[in-house]
């Protein structure tokens, strides 16, 4: 080769073949496919001469028509050994690199590139440094061949036999899989020592990469082998079980649970947790106690309605019809539900409100919640909170406990099967607390619209969305509900039913219901409207209709007994023969007192079961001015009695009472039904009126009932529960009601038919009460009721007529 180099001139003019993505080194033999027109012309020119051509690589492989700046300056002089023309105008040539050369000048660019090149002759002297680099390079190449697995061992044998350092470097470079810039860098290293050093550096880097590849491949191969081994073993187990007619229970259970989890549409966090529990379950021995806990947990998680919900019926007219058909009256409640439906129709993402129905027992709070669920076409769930005193009843137990269960909220959601049911929390005022926690505090998260979207149950251990639930709570006494809990709820109070409303409810709902439940037919039993009215007046005294339903059920039982004896008999129950079925009347309907009496006044009180009348009696005895209070009175009523006593003493002269009466007379104030506790601020003016009547010997009008508190100076203060008290006055047969003037606004809630039957007297001062309630001493007979007086009441005046509202009652 050295002789050939000497035979070639150092400077030559040769056709240039630009290469894309490949570099040809001296001593390298390679096939090249040529298709570009200029490149084909260059090959034809070379073949026409002495088959010598210059090969240089393009800087960018994508360039189709390279210019002089697009080609590296240093390339290789090569000889074309073979030429083969392929279909499509492409030429395949076999070339062998002869020597390095650099471009001195571009002589022409068309029809092919002709360049003047200068050949670089290698020095034949071998220094000690070059010898050392050669040995190091051979050792590295040996390691590279072992790691690469792409170079056959015989190639390494042929490389080791090369003694020329330049040829050794070029031969090794031609066998390496390097990027174009690295190969060009080696090609451009004209100094042999520099070239060997660069090649050593590049080879070391390549070996490091190959070592990393080997480690990665080894790790992947081990994992694949493990997976394949497990798969193979599982398939063997399946085959064995198939032959034996068995199936591995744990594996089948795990697969089944995974399928259920995939179908359940759990939140991402809950799904990951459930899958981890399935993995734990598969690894546990079947008889371990904890496996039962995990199975129970997964059953609860999969049974909850994480994504399932029903579509609301937003037909307002249909909902209104359902509410009216199933409940008589209750206009405010129905209006609130219709408003909710209207908003749901406009705003799809409205949070579920928390509504609290307050009122006495038997007014239909629970049945109203069922009707709301029917109107919305939602599932209905009821949870009774009466007597609940353990926080775990609401939040559930942690899974560390034996027999742990979710709280009753989560249990209710599972029962509903949807995430947007109507959820009734019944008797929320009956909860209590003890050493096991405060359940009312746990309910704060449930009933707070800002928190219940992430309700956390101790058993489930993952947030559950309650924001779509329509929560409805019921309570008999609002004041028994803790204030923070009451703050979360919108209270709608249902005070009770009037007599007319009870009659409608009985005729339309209760009578048909009880006839059906007792196996009777409508034509077999006839209960007239007058019969129902007498049952209401003389056999029940309540705000709701629960006792009324019991009495109707009693009528149906006795009718069923008669019909069983004589199947052809038809029972007709009238107001005349009613006592033969229900016995003697329990209550007296009519005036609270049959005649006007001295020292006896009728008051009105609010109780948890609705309004009620309260007879207050005063007796005078010779003595030293002692004041006795009986009837199991609370502190408020005792204070009211003392305030009334002070007022009477301060007005003794104007009332015609001896001014020293408190020194010579013992006074006994008694409220009948002594076994029943009584308290509240409603009896102040009633006690003062009864006390004044006893001391002045003036009877209290029998048709008058009153309510209101009194100050030491005789001012009448407003009280609550006006609607319930008016209903009680109407039930008791009173026709005139005295109440504080400031309670005038509360009369708007009183039903219109009750207003027509009652006469309301609004007072500011106790003097007005006495003028209205007490008969004059000389009156031997009771006067006609006073005519209605225009509302010309002067605030604070003590000698004017009180304001009178309402028509003259019609008995």
KEDOMI-434799 format. One line per 2 residues: for each residue x, y, z of C-alpha. Coordinates in steps of 0.25 Angstrom, whole numbers, plus 5000, padded with zeros to 4 digits. Layout:
KEDOMI-434799
X,Y,Z  ...
This chain:
KEDOMI-434799
5000,5000,5000  5012,5009,5003
5017,5007,4989  5003,5010,4983
5003,5023,4991  5016,5027,4985
5011,5024,4971  4999,5034,4973
5002,5049,4972  5000,5056,4984
4991,5066,4978  4980,5061,4968
4967,5066,4961  4956,5056,4964
4941,5055,4963  4934,5056,4977
4923,5047,4982  4916,5053,4994
4911,5043,5004  4899,5044,5013
4900,5038,5027  4913,5029,5025
4928,5032,5025  4938,5023,5018
4951,5021,5024  4964,5017,5017
4965,5002,5016  4950,5001,5017
4942,4993,5007  4927,4997,5006
4915,4996,4997  4909,5010,4993
4895,5012,4986  4896,5024,4977
4883,5031,4971  4886,5046,4970
4889,5051,4956  4902,5058,4959
4907,5046,4967  4903,5037,4956
4911,5046,4946  4923,5046,4956
4923,5031,4956  4923,5030,4941
4934,5040,4940  4942,5032,4950
4940,5019,4942  4944,5026,4929
4957,5030,4935  4965,5021,4945
4953,5017,4955  4958,5027,4965
4948,5036,4972  4948,5045,4985
4938,5042,4996  4933,5053,5005
4921,5053,5015  4911,5064,5015
4909,5072,5028  4894,5070,5027
4888,5057,5021  4875,5064,5017
4882,5073,5007  4879,5068,4993
4888,5077,4984  4900,5080,4994
4908,5092,4991  4923,5094,4995
4919,5099,5009  4911,5087,5011
4922,5076,5010  4933,5073,5020
4947,5077,5015  4954,5064,5019
4950,5051,5012  4956,5038,5006
4961,5035,4992  4955,5022,4988
4955,5012,4977  4942,5007,4970
4944,4992,4970  4930,4988,4965
4918,4995,4958  4904,4989,4957
4893,4997,4950  4879,4995,4958
4865,4997,4952  4861,5012,4954
4874,5018,4950  4881,5015,4963
4895,5010,4963  4901,5001,4973
4917,5002,4975  4927,4995,4983
4938,5004,4987  4951,5003,4995
4957,5014,5003  4971,5017,4999
4976,5029,5007  4972,5042,5014
4971,5055,5006  4966,5069,5008
4959,5078,4998  4968,5089,4993
4958,5095,4983  4944,5092,4976
4947,5092,4961  4933,5091,4955
4919,5087,4961  4912,5082,4948
4909,5072,4942  4917,5067,4955
4926,5072,4965  4941,5072,4962
4950,5076,4973  4965,5077,4975
4970,5069,4986  4983,5068,4994
4986,5054,4999  4992,5052,5014
5003,5043,5014  5005,5035,5028
5018,5034,5035  5024,5020,5036
5032,5023,5049  5025,5016,5061
5028,5023,5075  5027,5017,5088
5015,5026,5091  5008,5021,5078
5012,5006,5082  5005,5008,5096
4993,5014,5090  4992,5003,5080
4992,4992,5091  4982,5000,5099
4973,5001,5087  4974,4986,5084
4970,4983,5099  4958,4992,5098
4954,4987,5085  4954,4973,5090
4945,4977,5102  4936,4984,5092
4935,4972,5083  4931,4963,5096
4920,4974,5100  4915,4977,5086
4912,4963,5081  4911,4969,5067
4925,4967,5063  4930,4953,5060
4942,4948,5067  4950,4946,5054
4949,4961,5052  4956,4963,5065
4967,4953,5060  4969,4960,5047
4970,4974,5054  4981,4969,5064
4989,4965,5052  4990,4979,5047
5004,4985,5051  5002,4999,5044
4996,5009,5055  4989,5017,5044
4982,5005,5038  4979,4999,5052
4972,5012,5055  4964,5013,5042
4960,4998,5042  4955,4999,5057
4947,5012,5054  4941,5005,5042
4935,4994,5051  4930,5003,5062
4915,5008,5062  4917,5023,5064
4910,5036,5060  4915,5043,5048
4921,5055,5056  4930,5045,5064
4934,5037,5052  4938,5050,5044
4946,5055,5056  4954,5042,5055
4955,5044,5040  4960,5058,5042
4971,5054,5052  4983,5055,5043
4993,5052,5054  4994,5037,5057
4996,5039,5072  4984,5049,5073
4976,5039,5065  4979,5028,5074
4976,5036,5086  4962,5041,5081
4959,5026,5077  4962,5022,5091
4953,5032,5097  4942,5029,5088
4943,5014,5090  4943,5016,5105
4930,5024,5104  4924,5013,5095
4928,5002,5105  4921,5010,5116
4908,5011,5108  4909,4996,5105
4911,4992,5119  4899,5000,5123
4891,4994,5112  4896,4980,5117
4891,4983,5131  4877,4988,5126
4876,4976,5117  4880,4967,5128
4869,4973,5138  4858,4973,5127
4862,4958,5124  4861,4954,5138
4847,4961,5140  4843,4954,5127
4848,4941,5132  4841,4943,5145
4828,4947,5138  4829,4935,5128
4832,4926,5140  4820,4931,5148
4811,4930,5136  4816,4916,5133
4813,4912,5147  4799,4918,5147
4796,4911,5134  4801,4898,5140
4792,4900,5153  4780,4903,5144
4782,4891,5136  4784,4882,5149
4771,4889,5155  4764,4886,5142
4767,4872,5142  4763,4871,5157
4750,4879,5154  4755,4889,5164
4757,4904,5164  4766,4912,5173
4757,4920,5182  4765,4931,5186
4770,4934,5171  4756,4933,5166
4751,4943,5177  4762,4953,5174
4758,4953,5159  4744,4954,5163
4746,4966,5172  4755,4973,5162
4744,4972,5152  4734,4978,5161
4744,4989,5165  4745,4992,5150
4730,4993,5148  4728,5001,5161
4733,5014,5155  4740,5017,5169
4748,5030,5171  4762,5029,5167
4767,5029,5181  4757,5019,5186
4760,5010,5174  4774,5009,5177
4771,5006,5192  4761,4995,5188
4772,4989,5179  4782,4989,5190
4772,4982,5199  4769,4971,5188
4784,4968,5187  4785,4967,5202
4773,4958,5202  4780,4949,5192
4793,4947,5200  4785,4944,5213
4783,4930,5217  4768,4927,5215
4765,4924,5230  4771,4937,5236
4761,4946,5243  4767,4958,5236
4762,4952,5223  4748,4953,5228
4750,4968,5231  4756,4971,5218
4744,4964,5210  4734,4971,5219
4741,4985,5215  4741,4982,5200
4727,4978,5201  4723,4991,5207
4732,4999,5197  4726,4992,5185
4712,4993,5190  4712,5008,5192
4706,5017,5181  4719,5025,5177
4714,5029,5163  4699,5024,5162
4688,5034,5163  4674,5036,5159
4668,5047,5150  4659,5057,5157
4645,5059,5152  4645,5074,5150
4631,5075,5146  4626,5085,5156
4611,5084,5153  4612,5068,5155
4620,5070,5168  4610,5080,5173
4598,5071,5170  4605,5059,5178
4607,5068,5190  4593,5073,5190
4587,5059,5188  4595,5054,5200
4595,5065,5210  4584,5075,5213
4589,5090,5216  4603,5092,5220
4604,5103,5209  4618,5108,5214
4624,5094,5213  4619,5091,5199
4623,5105,5194  4637,5103,5199
4638,5089,5192  4633,5095,5179
4643,5106,5180  4654,5096,5181
4649,5089,5169  4649,5102,5161
4663,5105,5165  4668,5090,5161
4661,5092,5148  4670,5105,5145
4683,5101,5153  4687,5087,5150
4698,5087,5161  4690,5092,5173
4695,5086,5186  4684,5079,5193
4677,5087,5204  4676,5083,5219
4661,5085,5223  4656,5083,5237
4642,5081,5239  4638,5085,5254
4625,5083,5260  4617,5074,5270
4615,5059,5268  4605,5054,5258
4605,5066,5249  4611,5058,5237
4626,5062,5237  4631,5048,5233
4620,5045,5223  4622,5059,5217
4637,5055,5215  4632,5042,5208
4623,5050,5199  4635,5059,5195
4643,5047,5191  4631,5042,5182
4629,5056,5176  4644,5056,5172
4644,5042,5168  4656,5039,5178
4659,5028,5187  4655,5030,5201
4663,5026,5214  4659,5029,5228
4668,5029,5240  4663,5030,5254
4672,5038,5263  4664,5037,5276
4673,5032,5287  4686,5032,5279
4697,5035,5288  4709,5029,5281
4717,5037,5271  4721,5024,5264
4706,5022,5260  4708,5034,5251
4723,5033,5247  4725,5018,5248
4735,5009,5255  4750,5009,5251
4754,4995,5245  4763,4992,5257
4750,4988,5265  4745,4974,5264
4731,4975,5257  4734,4989,5252
4723,4995,5243  4720,5008,5236
4712,5018,5242  4697,5019,5239
4699,5030,5229  4707,5021,5220
4697,5009,5223  4686,5018,5219
4693,5022,5206  4695,5007,5203
4681,5004,5205  4677,5016,5196
4686,5010,5185  4687,5025,5179
4696,5037,5183  4684,5046,5182
4673,5041,5191  4663,5048,5200
4670,5045,5214  4661,5047,5226
4667,5049,5240  4656,5047,5249
4655,5052,5263  4668,5060,5263
4664,5067,5276  4664,5054,5283
4679,5051,5282  4688,5051,5294
4703,5050,5298  4711,5042,5307
4726,5037,5309  4725,5031,5295
4724,5045,5288  4715,5055,5283
4707,5050,5271  4701,5064,5269
4715,5069,5266  4717,5058,5256
4705,5062,5249  4711,5076,5246
4719,5070,5235  4707,5063,5229
4698,5075,5230  4708,5086,5225
4706,5088,5210  4721,5093,5210
4726,5080,5216  4717,5068,5213
4723,5067,5199  4735,5060,5206
4728,5053,5217  4738,5044,5224
4733,5031,5230  4743,5024,5240
4740,5010,5234  4741,5014,5219
4753,5023,5221  4751,5031,5208
4743,5043,5205  4728,5041,5201
4720,5051,5194  4707,5055,5201
4705,5068,5194  4694,5062,5185
4686,5057,5196  4673,5064,5200
4674,5064,5215  4661,5066,5223
4661,5066,5238  4649,5066,5248
4648,5071,5262  4637,5073,5272
4644,5084,5280  4654,5093,5272
4660,5098,5285  4666,5084,5288
4674,5084,5276  4689,5089,5278
4691,5103,5273  4702,5100,5263
4694,5088,5257  4682,5097,5256
4690,5108,5249  4692,5098,5237
4677,5095,5235  4666,5103,5229
4654,5102,5239  4640,5100,5234
4630,5100,5246  4617,5092,5245
4609,5096,5257  4597,5087,5256
4584,5086,5249  4571,5093,5251
4558,5085,5253  4554,5087,5238
4567,5082,5234  4566,5070,5242
4552,5067,5237  4558,5068,5223
4570,5059,5226  4561,5049,5233
4551,5048,5222  4561,5048,5210
4572,5040,5216  4570,5033,5230
4557,5027,5228  4560,5020,5215
4573,5016,5220  4568,5009,5232
4556,5003,5225  4566,4996,5215
4576,4992,5226  4565,4985,5234
4561,4977,5222  4548,4985,5221
4541,4990,5208  4536,5005,5207
4522,5000,5205  4522,4992,5218
4525,5004,5228  4520,5018,5227
4526,5029,5236  4520,5042,5234
4527,5056,5235  4519,5059,5247
4524,5046,5254  4538,5050,5250
4536,5064,5256  4531,5059,5269
4543,5049,5270  4552,5062,5268
4544,5070,5279  4541,5060,5289
4551,5048,5288  4564,5055,5284
4571,5068,5288  4584,5069,5280
4591,5077,5270  4593,5066,5260
4584,5054,5256  4591,5042,5262
4581,5040,5273  4570,5043,5263
4575,5032,5254  4575,5022,5266
4561,5026,5269  4557,5023,5255
4564,5010,5255  4556,5006,5268
4543,5009,5260  4548,5000,5249
4552,4989,5258  4538,4989,5265
4532,4990,5251  4540,4978,5247
4535,4970,5259  4521,4973,5255
4523,4969,5241  4529,4956,5244
4517,4952,5252  4508,4956,5241
4515,4957,5227  4503,4964,5221
4502,4975,5231  4506,4989,5228
4511,4998,5239  4507,5012,5240
4514,5021,5251  4507,5034,5253
4510,5045,5264  4498,5040,5272
4503,5025,5273  4518,5029,5274
4518,5026,5289  4514,5012,5287
4527,5010,5280  4537,5019,5287
4531,5020,5301  4528,5033,5308
4534,5045,5303  4548,5048,5309
4548,5063,5307  4538,5074,5309
4536,5083,5296  4531,5097,5297
4535,5108,5307  4547,5106,5315
4539,5109,5327  4524,5107,5328
4521,5120,5335  4529,5132,5339
4536,5130,5352  4543,5139,5362
4558,5136,5363  4559,5126,5351
4565,5131,5338  4568,5123,5325
4582,5124,5320  4588,5119,5307
4601,5111,5307  4611,5105,5297
4615,5091,5298  4623,5081,5290
4610,5075,5286  4604,5088,5281
4596,5099,5288  4588,5096,5301
4579,5104,5310  4583,5106,5325
4573,5109,5336  4579,5117,5347
4572,5118,5360  4574,5128,5372
4569,5125,5386  4569,5136,5397
4571,5131,5412  4572,5139,5425
4586,5140,5428  4599,5149,5429
4601,5151,5414  4608,5138,5410
4608,5134,5395  4607,5119,5391
4609,5114,5377  4605,5100,5374
4604,5091,5361  4618,5088,5358
4622,5101,5353  4636,5105,5347
4644,5117,5351  4639,5126,5340
4624,5124,5344  4628,5126,5359
4634,5139,5355  4622,5143,5347
4613,5141,5359  4622,5150,5368
4622,5160,5357  4607,5160,5356
4606,5161,5371  4615,5173,5371
4606,5180,5360  4593,5177,5368
4599,5183,5380  4604,5196,5372
4590,5197,5366  4582,5193,5379
4575,5207,5381  4571,5209,5366
4565,5194,5366  4557,5197,5379
4566,5187,5387  4569,5189,5402
4584,5194,5402  4588,5185,5413
4582,5173,5407  4596,5166,5406
4597,5167,5421  4584,5161,5425
4582,5151,5414  4589,5138,5409
4589,5136,5394  4589,5122,5388
4591,5121,5373  4589,5107,5367
4590,5102,5353  4582,5089,5351
4588,5076,5346  4599,5077,5357
4607,5065,5352  4610,5071,5339
4622,5081,5339  4619,5095,5334
4628,5106,5331  4629,5118,5321
4627,5133,5320  4612,5132,5315
4604,5132,5328  4608,5146,5334
4596,5154,5330  4587,5141,5333
4592,5140,5347  4590,5155,5349
4576,5155,5344  4572,5143,5353
4579,5150,5365  4571,5163,5362
4558,5155,5360  4560,5149,5374
4563,5161,5381  4552,5170,5374
4542,5159,5374  4539,5162,5359
4537,5149,5351  4546,5146,5339
4538,5145,5326  4537,5130,5323
4539,5132,5308  4552,5140,5309
4566,5133,5308  4579,5141,5309
4594,5140,5307  4605,5149,5310
4616,5153,5320  4615,5164,5330
4625,5174,5336  4625,5180,5350
4619,5193,5344  4608,5185,5337
4613,5185,5323  4609,5173,5314
4621,5167,5307  4620,5159,5294
4621,5143,5295  4623,5132,5284
4615,5121,5279  4603,5130,5275
4597,5121,5264  4597,5108,5273
4591,5116,5285  4580,5121,5276
4577,5107,5271  4576,5103,5286
4567,5114,5289  4558,5110,5277
4558,5095,5282  4554,5100,5296
4542,5108,5291  4548,5121,5295
4543,5133,5286  4552,5144,5291
4567,5144,5292  4575,5155,5299
4589,5156,5294  4600,5167,5294
4600,5177,5283  4614,5174,5279
4608,5160,5275  4599,5166,5264
4609,5162,5253  4608,5147,5258
4593,5147,5255  4597,5146,5240
4600,5131,5242  4587,5128,5248
4577,5121,5238  4567,5130,5232
4555,5121,5237  4560,5122,5251
4561,5137,5250  4547,5137,5247
4543,5130,5259  4552,5137,5269
4552,5152,5274  4566,5157,5276
4568,5168,5287  4582,5174,5286
4587,5181,5299  4599,5189,5303
4596,5189,5318  4590,5180,5329
4579,5191,5332  4574,5188,5318
4573,5173,5321  4565,5175,5334
4556,5185,5327  4553,5174,5316
4554,5161,5324  4547,5164,5337
4532,5167,5338  4527,5179,5346
4523,5175,5361  4508,5180,5359
4506,5171,5346  4498,5159,5350
4497,5154,5336  4507,5153,5325
4507,5164,5315  4507,5162,5300
4521,5162,5294  4525,5176,5291
4525,5182,5277  4537,5182,5269
4545,5195,5272  4553,5202,5261
4568,5201,5263  4571,5214,5270
4579,5209,5281  4589,5219,5287
4602,5212,5291  4605,5213,5306
4591,5219,5310  4584,5212,5321
4570,5217,5320  4566,5214,5306
4559,5203,5299  4569,5192,5294
4570,5189,5279  4560,5178,5275
4562,5170,5263  4552,5160,5256
4538,5158,5254  4527,5156,5265
4528,5141,5267  4517,5132,5262
4514,5121,5272
